[in-house]
């Protein structure tokens, strides 16, 4: 690292502040709601014609960084021109830095922690650009930056290809689930229905065939519960509609023993029960813990986790719509209903 030099962020990057007002010309629009948390990917694209408020212009290769609640780590590098919410910093390189290297630097946990530490606002914290541009970073020479960025980009391209393959397989799985378990058009079925169900089928309750439990938060007054922790501790904002491999925070075995946090087995379905993330879901990949705003649906042995996973995805909107509670609607009670 002897050849690395220290720069202030503002020395090698700046924000693009080209504001665009609605002019009737349709362009791709990216809002905070379109950028996934943590994954560095989009989950959708909007239209500029559907947004009346002012917008920032961005160009192919710029870095988009969600300034609202920076701990969500909403970062994306578009491969097209468009417009975005003014709650997003449009960051472009100046000198000393490769544009792709800039993206990976902004996407680091260190950058997120720095941006979050200087954010203002209690309920809706926003990253402060003045604080960001004063932060200091070590950079290698440009040729080294380019080499590093090329390797990371290649890996990201392979990950993206695998994700597309997984999405195709998941769509096939859901199509088969609907055909067999919703339309009853499964191999060997002769069409005979008894009380609206194939002969031999029955309705049941989730609680009868799966175990459900909620998590807990170890005391924040005991940092030893979190320091050097090795057990994944999932927060509602981390539910990603897929598998949970790692978490922002981890807790210790002692924290599990001395708090309401519970160990949840591999291949359990985690569901956000209430709040802004109600209905978000994910699958555990190993023994895990979670906070109290999450309900875990755990296999009992008869029905596999995959059955409930597909069932929930198909019925998700209806379950959320029937959630109980006036102040904070809670979907856990609905899991007692028939399915």
Helices and strands as residue ranges (DSSP letters): E 5-8, H 9-12, E 13-15, E 19-20, E 28-30, G 32-34, E 46-47, G 48-50, E 55-58, E 63-66, G 70-72, E 75-76, E 82-84, E 88-93, H 99-106, H 109-117, H 129-134, E 136-139, H 142-177, I 178-182, E 193-194, E 197-198, H 206-209, E 210-214, G 223-225, E 231-234, G 236-238, E 243-244, E 249-251, H 253-257, E 269-272, E 281-284, E 289-290, E 294-299, H 305-321, G 332-336
